Amino acid sequence: MESNKKALIVEGGGQRGVFSFGITDTFIKRNFDPFDLYIGVSNGVAVLCWYLIRETDNNIEKMLYASRGNYLNYKNILTGKDIVKFHQMYEDGEKMFNPNMKKIKNNLKNKDYIAVVTDAVKANAEYFSFGDGENWMSKMIASGTLPVLVRTPSLINGQRKFDGGVADPLPVQKAYEMGAKEITIIRTYEKSFRRKLKIENYIGALFSNQYPKLKKALLNHDKTYNRALDFIENPPSDCKITQLCPPQKLKTKRDSKNITLLKADYELGKKVAEDYLNNLNN
């Protein structure tokens, strides 16, 4: 295995992905792609999809259409229906924006594009390669299928999968194990951020009794996330990790519908990318 690769990782974060889109759109416009390996988690898989298609037109709209649509209803927590109509949102987006998967295949010669998912039963991270692109949409959807919020099952090979961020939210160690010695990670949190368990972790665990290992993973998510941060902050001596983070906490939340905030954080991503690229050239 080649052990001198350059990797690009994109963290998830729901609507906070507008920041990531701002970065990758700038990379496309500046013709910047030195990477051999691309790993996306949750929304990060979609961000990488459009980066590898090399399309910047309407990318902000790809995030805004979700905020404008009727895809969120917290009242459904008591009905057993999807709180986030995640599958429908992706299906509608695919029809609206028509991603050209052949372009990804053409841009992936001797490279790899990976979606991270969490297996429901084993609660371990699984890493699905783009390959020829067949059934890629189902893998992209599975990578963002949050427990409780999305009740419609995401199935791969007949097995239920959940958001990759549960088991491996920042897959820097995986990239290193795959031979990446230079890793760039686009974060949706500021550098000083450390994960703490939130009420949603406890709610997710409460509704996951049928998957005991997944329940445990949700209750240990802060430790999983922070271990990845430890690796980022103290990488092996032969590994360089660069974080592209918002300079302060994004105003956009995972489920934000405020168009003004979404656009502002998209522009912030563009600025962070411009500063990064300009510094590379100095």
Secondary structure as UniProt FT lines:
FT   STRAND          5..10
FT   HELIX           14..16
FT   HELIX           17..29
FT   TURN            30..31
FT   STRAND          37..41
FT   HELIX           43..53
FT   TURN            57..58
FT   HELIX           59..68
FT   HELIX           74..78
FT   TURN            79..80
FT   HELIX           86..97
FT   HELIX           101..107
FT   TURN            108..110
FT   STRAND          112..119
FT   TURN            120..122
FT   STRAND          125..129
FT   TURN            131..132
FT   TURN            134..135
FT   HELIX           136..143
FT   TURN            147..149
FT   STRAND          154..156
FT   TURN            157..158
FT   STRAND          159..163
FT   TURN            164..167
FT   HELIX           172..177
FT   TURN            178..179
FT   STRAND          180..186
FT   TURN            191..192
FT   HELIX           199..206
FT   TURN            209..210
FT   HELIX           212..219
FT   HELIX           221..233
FT   TURN            237..238
FT   STRAND          240..244
FT   TURN            254..255
FT   HELIX           259..280
//
